[in-house]
Amino acid sequence: MSDRILVPYDGSAPSKDALEYAFEKFPDADVTALYVVPAPEGYWGAFDESTEVTPDDEARDRGQTILDEAAQRAAEHDRELETEVATGEPDREIVAFAEDHGVDTIVIGSHGREGVSRVLLGSVAETVVRRSPIPVAVVR
């Protein structure tokens, strides 16, 4: 039985590094790249129920384009890559996806911010580490 690895992927250098790390350290694993279209908690619920509101299709398409680039990177490593797009708060969506899909390890890139920058901007990687019930590898 091979491991299931989740790599949150947004096309940034840290997410590319995380994907490379996953391919290198987990050569026999099934790897999934997840792009999360950011939407604040309760955002869609703030609209009147009579209005049909769907996530921004343009943002989802942009996410799929970024994931297509990740799939090309996988092909360069002679690997297959599953891709998924979700909408919501990135840290919550990452942990929920991992729980719902039987992921064994999350491999996430970190921008490496420290001090005031981290406090002001927050850190998805840090929050995922705190919330995740499964192992998380942070790649810097």
Secondary structure, 3 states (H helix, E strand, C coil): CCCEEEEECCCCHHHHHHHHHHHHHCCCCEEEEEEEEECCCCCHHHCCCCCCCCCCHHHHHHHHHHHHHHHHHHHHCCCCCEEEEEEECHHHHHHHHHHHCCCCEEEEECCCCCHHHHHHHCCHHHHHHHHCCCCEEEEC
